[in-house]
Amino acid sequence: MIPVEAYTRPVSVGLVAGWSFPASVFDPLVRQLRGDGVVALDWATFSADWLGAERQAHAAPIPGPAVWVGWSLGGSLLLEAVSRGRIRPTRLVLIQATPRFLAEDGWPGVCRGDWQGLRRAAERQPLSAAAAFRRRFELPSEPVSNTRLADTEGLDWLARLDLRDQLASIAVPVDIWLAPDDPLVSVDWPKHIELPAHVHVHWFDRGGHAEWLDHSAALARSMISPLADVPGVRSSG
């Protein structure tokens, strides 16, 4: 396996985390990308800075990283930012994310009733709801200490966004990473959209919603150079 340090072409990478998680969840990936101008953000910071109402009046995109990477809710927010013209990356990486989170006829997603149950719990006791959410889906279980990251606004983003048409017509090259045992993001959703040729899907052989944490080196390499053969990963192209 070629160490990431062997690649010399610099990149600028922005990372956006999922609901309830701090930016530090990306520490394993940041370590792989050290020296490449990496910035990690939680979803609430990205939402406020790139999608907030005060930004909508500006026509020009906000300067930012060349490569944007989002996990779960972070990926959905990045797609929304591209759709609005708030970011114009040279590449987008969606890690176990989906253009539409909730299920509907013909679309695999999370049941609206399950989403409503989590939202009610987060509205009452956000930290406890986030901890229970992590336990249920076997996600990294470090204590949730920031109520802002477990705010219902993040869940509302997930319910509101439907970016299937935008992804089908996106001009930005996109890499999508999915896992077959992910209980929150269906591994089959790309079958329901006619994706352009510059959107490539990569599948982990197994794993839950945080499977990417076991593949941080492969993810780092894929951001710096074309994806090579990596054990535990299948690719559409």
N, C-alpha and C positions, 0 to 999 in steps of 0.2 A: 504494500500500500504506500503510495507516494505521500509524504508528509505535506501538509498545507504550506509550510514554510518554503517548500521548493518552488512554489509559483511566485513569480515576480511581478505580474501585471497588477497594478493597484486597482482597487474598486472602492466605491463608496456605498456602504450598505446601511439601510435603516430597517430596524426590526420592531414589529408591533405585536404585543402579547394579547392573549385571550382574556375573557371575562374573569375577574377576581385575581388575576395574576400580575405581580409586579414585573417591571422590565428585567429584573435579575433572573427570571426564569430562563432567559436566553444566555446566561453566563457560559454554559458549555459551548454554545455556538460562537459567542464572542471570543472565547479563548482560541478557538480554531481560526478565527478571522483576524486575530490581533495584528495591528499594524496596517490595516486596510481601511481605516477611516470609518469605524462602525459606531452607530448610535442606536441604543435600545430604548424603547418607549413602552409604557403601559398604554392600554387602549384608551383610557380617559384622557391622557395627555395628548395623544394623537387626535382624538375626536375634537378636543377643545381647540388645538392649535391649527389643524388643517380643515376641519369641517364645521367649526363654530360659526354662529350667525355673523359675527363681526368680520369673518373672512369672505363671506359670500359676495360682498360688494366689490371685491377686487377681481379684475378680469384676468390678470396674469397669475400663473401658478407660483406657489411659494417655493423658493429655492430649497432643494433637499437632496437626499442621496440619489445616486444613479440607479441603484437596485433596492427595491423595497420588498421586504419579506414579512408576511403576516401569518400568525397561527390562529386558527379558529376565528373568533370575533375580529381579531386583528386583520385577517385576510379579507373578511367582508368589508371592513372599513376602508381598506386600501382600494378594493374594487370601486367603492363608492367615490373615493377621492379621485380616482382615474376618470370615472364617469363624469364627475363635475369639472374636471380639468384642474383640480387643485394640485395634483402631482402629475408629472410627465416623466416617469422613469424610463430608462432604457431596457429595464427588465423587471418583471413582477414574479414573485415566488409566493404561492399560496400553500401553506402547510396545513393539511387536514382542515381545510376550510371549504365553504360551499357558497354559491351565489344566492341560494335561498335556503334558509335554515329550517323553516317550518314545512311540514308535509302538506300536500294537497293531491287531488286526483292526478295520477300520472307522474308525481314527483316524490321521490323518497326524501323524507326529512323527519324532524322530531314532531311528535304529536302536539298539537296546540294545547291540549289539556295538561300535558307534562310541563310545557313552558309556563303556562299560567300558574301551576302549582309552585314552580321555582320562583316566579316573580312575586307571588304573594308572600312566600317565605322571606325573600330578600327585602321586601318592603317592610316587614315586621322586624326582622333581625338579620341584617345583611351579612355580618361576619359568621354567624351560625349557619345561615343558608349556604354561604360559600364553602364552609368547611364540610357540610353535609354533601354538597354537590361534588366536591373532590373525592370524598370517600366513596360515594355511589359509583363514580366512573373511574376509580382507581387512578386519579391524577396526582401529581406531586402534592404532598400533604403538609408542607411547611405552613405554620400558622398564618391565617389571613389577618393582617393587622391594620389595613387601610380600608375604611368603609367606602371610600371613593371608588375603589376598584371593584367593589361588589354592588355598586349602585344599580338600580333598576334601569337606568338609562341605557346601559350596555345590553341588557336583555331586550329592551324596546328596539334598539338598533337591529338585533337579530330577527325580531318578529316583523319589522317593517321593511327591511331591505329585500328586494327581489331584483337581482342583477343578472338574470339569465340572458336577457337580450343583449345587455352591454358586454357580457363575456363572449357571446357568440360573434360579436362584431368588433371586438377589441383590436386595436392596432399594435399594442405593446406585446412583445414576446412574453409568454407566461409559462412558468413551470408549476405544475400542480402535483402535490405529494399526498397520497391517501393510504389508509390502512384498512385491510379487510375486516378487522374486528372492532372498528371504531363505532361505539354506540351513539355518537352524536352527529357524525358526518358520514353519510352513506358512501361506501366505496364505489357504488354504481352510478352516482349522479352524472358523471360525464357521458354516460350512454344516452342521457335524455336531452343533450344539447349537441347541435352540430358545431363542433369547435373548429376554429380556423387552424391552418397547418402550423402556425407558429405558436400554438398552445400545445404543450407536451404534458402528458400525464405519467407519473411515476408511482408505482405501487410498492409499499413495503409488503413483505411476505406474510407478516402477522402483526399483531399489536393493537393496542387500544388508542384512545384519543391523544395520548402523549408519546406515541411510538417514535416520533421524530427525535426525542431526546437520546435514544439509543443509536441514532444515525447522524449525530452532529458533524462528524468528519466528512461523511458522504455529502451532506447538505452544503458544507463549506466548500468542498471541491467543486460542486456543481455550480456554485455562484461565481467561481473564479475561472473555470474552464468548462468545455463541453463535458457532459456527464459520461463518465467511463463506466465499464462494468463494475458494479458494486455488489458484493454479496448481500442478499436480503432485499434487493430492489429489482423490480421489473419496470420497463419503460415503454411508452407508446411510440417513442421516436427520439 
